[in-house]
Amino acid sequence: MILQFVRFETTLTEDEVRKVANERAPEFRALPGLVQKYYVKLGESEFGGVYLWDSKASMAAYRESELAASIPDAYKVKGKPIVEISEVMFPLRG
């Protein structure tokens, strides 16, 4: 499995970020290979997403998608999002 962590700074308020995330959630639920996504608040104007993918191929397909490309505009991202990708060694719980 692959863990993808995306963090970004936004001009939106927390309530606005939550609204956008809820509106877009069905599109993420429908993504092939996305095992789980956590929406996170990292600071006053910094938010992110933690994605768990079943494979590198699923993550790569998403990263090339319109949905991924639409994130900066949808969340009014300031600057470039920071993306970190890691391979999951093993889960603590099955």
C-alpha positions in Angstrom: 0.0 0.0 0.0 1.0 3.6 -0.6 0.5 6.5 1.7 0.2 10.0 0.2 0.2 13.1 2.4 -0.8 16.4 0.8 -0.7 19.7 2.7 -1.6 23.2 1.5 -2.2 26.7 2.7 -5.5 28.3 1.8 -7.4 31.6 1.8 -10.6 29.7 2.8 -11.9 29.5 6.3 -12.1 26.1 8.1 -15.9 26.1 7.5 -15.4 26.8 3.8 -12.7 24.0 3.5 -15.1 21.6 5.3 -17.9 22.5 2.8 -15.7 22.0 -0.2 -14.4 18.7 1.1 -18.0 17.4 1.8 -19.1 18.5 -1.7 -16.2 16.6 -3.3 -16.3 13.5 -1.1 -18.5 11.4 -3.4 -15.9 11.9 -6.2 -13.2 10.6 -3.9 -15.3 7.7 -2.7 -15.6 6.6 -6.3 -11.9 6.5 -7.0 -10.5 3.1 -7.9 -7.8 2.0 -5.5 -8.4 4.6 -2.8 -8.6 2.6 0.4 -9.1 5.6 2.7 -8.7 9.4 2.9 -8.4 11.5 6.0 -9.0 15.3 5.8 -6.7 17.1 8.3 -6.3 20.5 9.7 -2.7 21.4 10.3 -2.8 25.0 11.4 -5.0 28.1 11.2 -4.9 28.2 7.4 -3.2 24.9 6.6 -5.1 21.8 5.7 -4.4 18.5 4.0 -5.3 15.0 3.0 -3.9 11.7 4.0 -4.6 9.1 1.3 -4.1 5.3 1.5 -3.9 3.7 -1.9 -3.9 0.0 -2.8 -1.0 0.5 -5.2 1.3 2.9 -6.9 -0.7 2.5 -10.1 -3.9 3.6 -8.5 -2.2 6.7 -7.0 -0.5 7.5 -10.3 -3.9 7.3 -12.1 -5.4 9.7 -9.6 -2.5 12.1 -9.7 -3.0 12.4 -13.5 -6.8 13.0 -13.1 -8.9 16.1 -13.5 -10.0 15.6 -9.8 -6.4 15.9 -8.6 -5.7 18.9 -10.9 -8.8 20.7 -9.5 -7.6 20.7 -5.9 -5.7 24.0 -6.0 -8.6 25.9 -7.4 -11.3 24.2 -5.3 -9.4 25.0 -2.1 -8.0 28.3 -3.1 -4.5 27.0 -2.4 -1.7 29.6 -1.8 1.5 28.5 -3.5 2.2 24.9 -4.3 0.8 22.0 -2.2 3.5 19.8 -0.5 3.2 16.2 -1.4 4.9 13.3 0.4 4.6 9.7 -0.7 5.6 6.6 1.3 5.3 2.9 1.0 3.5 1.2 3.9 5.7 -1.4 5.4 2.9 -3.1 7.4 -0.2 -2.1 9.3 -0.4 -2.4 13.1 -3.9 -3.7 12.9 -5.2 -5.9 10.1 
